[in-house]
Amino acid sequence: MTEQPLSPFDPEQLQHTLTDLLTVHDWLRWAVSRFHQAGVYFGHGTDNAWDEAAVLLAHVLYLPPLTDDKLLSVKLDKAERQAFVAILQQRIEQRIPAAYLTHQAYFCNLPFYVDERVLIPRSPIAELINDKFANVLPAGTAPTQILDLCTGSGCIAIACAYAFPDAQVDAVDISEEALTVADLNISEHQLQERVFPVLSDGFSALNGQQYDLIVTNPPYVDAEDMADLPDEYRHEPELGLASGHDGLALTRQILRDAASHLSDNGILVCEVGNSMVELQYRYPDVPFRWLEFKAGGLGVFTLSKQDLIDNQHWFE
């Protein structure tokens, strides 16, 4: 009978590791090996083992992101080594995404507090915000009223407020817990006078308010994909992921109600991820404009107010 290899966190083996490994480079290499050995999943802010390890080590060392190669030869003291091992053990054995361990994620190059009350920011919509929605908004216009529907941590709302300094932004979510996190981030970015958290089930609490731009990253994971998600996703709120058997339960409501909440030249930007296939199947005559991203990503469409009005009969 073949003996199972010892866990890298076995106390006796770990004692040798803590003695033998000294530098930042040593520990990053060791962490990468342990991640591959354990088969952890990446996709919550990083897409590879090295970057994930670097995020966790920078957190332990109280350093900004480890982008300077000069740091690779720096030695860790014993307490730092032990702290790094402890956070790696959580990441590997409990499958907790790094952002929930560090309580920080970046979106549009801005830092945000995150915990398990909200999804970890990772939307390709960030690229649109960085480009100020060029080629999406009518030429020569800048929105003054913006809605971030399903705001979660508030990252899209806050990033939009930075991109459009003259705009007011409503950050809407059905989850009181999520809005608590969004409110914290709004305060951290000192945007309380321009970004407003609103508790609402979809558009229900918005009382006829109209916007020049509605941006939404609603739940869009279908039942089949929910059942197959890697363990890391089990730490995220299901309310922010699951959207019925076909992944479009909330998207259908948004398509039905968005026109009445858009100004005359208003634009809807909506992310549906892999559910874009189902959306196109269900509404083959709707002129969805699917956006392309330089950094990768798919499943984001735009529709104008007039598009929504002209196709309202499909959405009712």
Buried (B, 14 or more C-beta within 10 A) or exposed (E): EEEEEEBBBEEEEBEEBBEEBBBBBBBBBBBBEBBEEBEBBBEBBBEEBBBBBBBBBBBBBEBEEBEEEEBEEBEBEEEBBEBBBEBBBBBBEEBBBBBBBBEBBBBBEBEBBBBBBBBBBBBBBBBBBBEEBEEBBEEEEBBEBBBBBBBBBBBBBBBBBBBBEEBBBBBBBBBEBBBBBBBBBBEBBEBEEBBBBBEBEBBEEBEEBBBBBBBBBBBBBBEEBBEEBBEBBEBBBEBBBBBBEBBBBBBBBBBBBBBBBBBEBBBBBBBBBEBBEBBBEBBEEBEBBEBEEEEEBBBBBBBBBEBBEBBEEBBE
